[in-house]
Amino acid sequence: MAKFKVYISDYDYPDNSIEKAILEPIGAEVIGLKCNTGEGLGELAADADAILQQYAKIMRPTIEKLKKCKIIARYGVGVDIVDVKAAYEHGIVVTNVPYYCIDEVADHAITLSFMMERSIPRYNERVHSGSYRWQDWNVPIQRFRGAVYGLIGFGRIAQNIARKLLPFGFRIVAYDPYVSESYINTFGVEKLPLEELLSISHIVTVLTPYTEETHHIINAHTLSLMREDAYLVCVSRGKCVDNKALYEVLKNRRIAGAALDDPEEEPMKMENWTPKNNPLFTLDNCFFTPHTAYVSKQSLEECRRVAANNVKAVLLGQKPFDIVKPNEV
């Protein structure tokens, strides 16, 4: 009989072999569920000693039903889909995987911005339709050297982006109220107020965690400050961008384009999603990837190993490396 029961609330990996290899040797039974919304999870995993969580929301009503649970281990960085305060009130440790996709998300953001700035989608569409003219750009193409690249948020991923962009000759500017100007300057980056950053940047990239403060940080007002030839990139949570406001701006060509790794409704957390849910999908100057900024073979394997080892530590009475505390979210 298993010593521990570990439930995986939801997963889109092909199997649970990595988790089982780490947890079965300590006497854990690993049970994979497909509860990606989190609804009913309290009943499905009522006897859980631990929960590994990908997309499922685990809020107070669910946590109150987890009478044996010792740890909720996020597969990702953000913990906005866990009620961390409620977890600790019920004696449950919360962990995340804070370092696993720093390169991937930085590379993805850069790729999306370069794709738009070089008008690649437009050229590709025009060539396929039979036109072979350099004049077919969407918006006149800016030389990278001397163009302004704006970073909203200056955490680990933004810092990685800055290092990678410097050889291209961008003027890199950043807004982050929690990072000092002197520290930002050490990366060759200028710290600016948000409104100034938006008004001068050719590319604006959103890199903030999702909190009450950053909900719709990109909205009708902030979009109105952007240049008409500017591009918006968001590799943060979808709700950092007001999609209705973005739709109006893009439809009216008030900015050149946008690329989002996730729309506001976050389809991977929905049971029945269709592009008809969001008018942004009707526009030819808005581009999407299906929440893949963090993805590489190596990052996915690393994420699963770290999360499973956090569970292993707690079940063995040890302190995990990646604890998230209520005052940190």
N, C-alpha and C positions, 0 to 999 in steps of 0.2 A: 504494500500500500504506500502511495506517495506521501512523503513527509510534508511537502508544500504544494499548493495549487497556484500556478501562475497563469493568468489569463492574458492573452493579447486581445485587447478590445477590438481592434481592426487592423488590417494590414493589406497592402497591395504588392507585397513581395511574393515570389513564386512559392515559397515554403517557409517553414520555421526552423530550418536545420541549424542556423547559427545560434539561435536562442536555446534550442534543445541541447546542443553540444556544450553550452556553458552551464545550463541549469539542471539538466537531468543527472549529472554526476553528484549533485548535492541532494538528490532525492526529490526533485521538483517534477511535477507533471505540468507540461506546457500545453495549454489549450488555446487554439486559435479561434477567435470569433470574427464575425463580419459586421460588427455593430458600429458602422462608421459615423452615424449621427450621435451615438451615445444614448439614444432612447432605449429604455429597458435594460441597460447595462447593469443597473443595481440588482436586478433579479437574475440575470444570466450569470453574473460573477459574484453572487452573494457570499460564497464560501472562499473567495480569493484571499490568498496571503499576499499577492502582489499583482499589479496590473501594468502591463506594457501598453502604451497608448500612442496611436498615430494621429488620426483625425477626430476621433470621438470626443465630444464635449463631456467632461466629467465635472459636474457642478454639485452644489451642496445637497440637493435632493438625492442624487446618486451616492454621494460620499456617505450620507447618513445610513445607507443600506449595506455598506461594506464593513461589517462588524469585525472581521479578522484581518483586514488589509493593513499591511505595514508600509507599503511603498506604491506610489504611482510614478512610473518611469516614462517620461516623454521620449519618443524616438527623435525629436527635433530640438531646436533651440528655443522657440517661443513657448510660453506657458499660459497664453491668454485663454486657452480652452480647458484649463484646470482651475478650479477654485482653490488656490493654494492656501488661503486663509482657513477655509473650511477643512481642508485636509489636515492641517496641523492641529486644528481644534479637536480633531478626531484621532490624533496620534499617528497620522500617516505622513511619511516623508515623501517629498516630491523632488525628483531629479530631472535633469535634462541632459542634452548632449551639446555643450556650448561651442565646441571648436571644430566640428567635423566637416563643415562645408564652406569654409572661409574662401578657399580658392575657387570652388565651383560657382558660388553666388557672385563673387567679384567678376569672374570670367564671363558669366552669363550677362550681367549688367553691361559690361563693356561690349560684348558681342551685339546685344540689342541696340545699343547706342550707335555703334559703328554701322550696323546694318541700315539704320534709318538715315544717319548723316551722309552715308555714301549712296543713298537712294536705291539700294539693291532691290527691294521688292518691286519698285516701279520699273526699273530697267528690265528686270526679269520678265515682268508681265508684258511689257512693250515688245521685247525681243520675241517672246512666244507668239505674240499677235502679228508679227511680221515687220515691226519697225526696228531699225538698227541705227539710232541717232543718239548722240550724246546729249542733245537738247531735250530728251525725254525725261529729264529729272523732275521730281515733284516740286522741289524748292531748290534754288541755286545752292550748290554744294560748297560748304566751307572747308578750307584747309584746316587740318587738325592743329598744326602749329599756330599758336596764337588764339585759337578758339577757346571759349570759356566753358569749363566742365564743372557743374555745380553738384555738390553732394549734400543731401539733407540727411543729417546724422553722420557721426564720425566715430563709429565703433570699429571693431576688428575688420569687418568686410570693407567698409569705406577706406580704411587705412591701407588695406591690400590693393584696392582699386587705385588709390593715389600712387602707390609705388609703381604699379604697372603702367599707369598713364604717363608718368613724367617723361619717359623717353620719346613720346609722341609730340611733345612740345606744347601740350595744353596749358593754359592758365587754370589751375585747379583751385576752386573756392569751396568752402564748407560752412554749413550752419549746424551748430549743435550747442544748445544752452548749457550742457553739462560737461563740456570739454574746454579746457583753457586755450586761449589764443596761442600762448607760448608752446604748448604741446602740439597743437595743430600745425604750427609753423615748422616744427622739426621734420615734417613730412614734405616740406616745400609747398604747403597749402596755405591759403589765406582764409582767415575766419571772417565771415560777413554776417550781418543781420539777414534774416530770411527774405525780407522784401527786396533787399539789394541783390542778393544772390539770384532770385527769380527774374529780376529785371535785366540782368546782364548775361545770363548763361545761355549758351547755345544748346546745351544738354543739361537737363535737371534729372537727377537720379535720387529716388526715395529709398533710404536705407535704415529707417527707424524701426524700432520694435513697435508692436501695436499696443497702445495704451489709450486711456481716455484722452490724454493730451494729444496723441497723434491721430486719433480718429478724424478722418477727413482733413488731414493737414494740407492735402491738395483739394481745394474747393473752388467755388466760383470766384471768390476774391483773389486767392493766390494764383489761380490760372489767369486771371485778368492782368496780372503783373508780368507775365512771361512775354518774351519776344515772339513776333509772328513767325519767325524762322526757327523757333526752338522746338526741341523734342523732349518729351517726358518719358522716363523709364521708371517703373516701380517693380522692385524685386522683394518688397516687404509684403505684409499682409494686405489683402485686397481692400480692406476697409480703410486703409490710409488714404485712399483716393475716392472722392465723391464721384461715382460713375455717371450720375445724371449730369453733373456740372461738366465733367470731361466730355460727355457726348455732345453737349451744346457747343462747346468750344471747338471740338474737332469737326463737327458738322458744318460749322460756319467758317472753318479754316482760320480760326484765330491763333492757333499754333500749328506747327507743321505736321506733327504726328505724335503718337504715343505707343509704347510697348509695355504690356503688363504681364507679369508672370502669374497673375491671379486676378480675376474680376472680383468685384465687391461681394458677390453672393457666395464665393468660394465653392465651386461645384463639387470638389472632392468630398465635401462634408454634407452633400445632399443626396437623397435617394434617387430622385428623378429630375435630372437637370437637362435643359435644352438651351441652345444659344438664343432662342426666342425670348428667354428670360431677361436679356440685357441688350438694348439697342446698340451698344458699342460694337457688337459683332456684325452689324450691317455696314460699317464704315470701312473704306479702303485705306484709311490713314491711321488705323488702330490695329496693333498686332499683338498676338497672344502666344504664350507657351503654357502648357497645362500644369502649372505649379512644378516646374522642372529645374528651377535655378539651382537647387541643391544637389541635383542628380549627377552622379558618375558611379561606375561600378565600385570604385574604391570608397567613395563617401557613403554609399548605402551599406556596404559591409561594415565600415567603421562605426556608423551610427548604431547598427544593430548590436555589435559587440559591446560598445560602451554602455548602451541602455541595459543590456542583459547583465553585464558585470555590476552595474549599480544595483540591480535587483539581487544578484547573488550576494553582494556585500551586506545588504540589509537583512536578508534572510539568515545569514550566518552571524548576525549580531555585530557586524562591523560597520564602520562609517563609510558611506560611498563618497566618491570624489566630487560628484557634480550636484550637490544639494542646492535647491532653490528655496529661499526663505520668503515668507509673506511680504516683508518690507522691501524685497528686491523686485517686485512686480507692480 
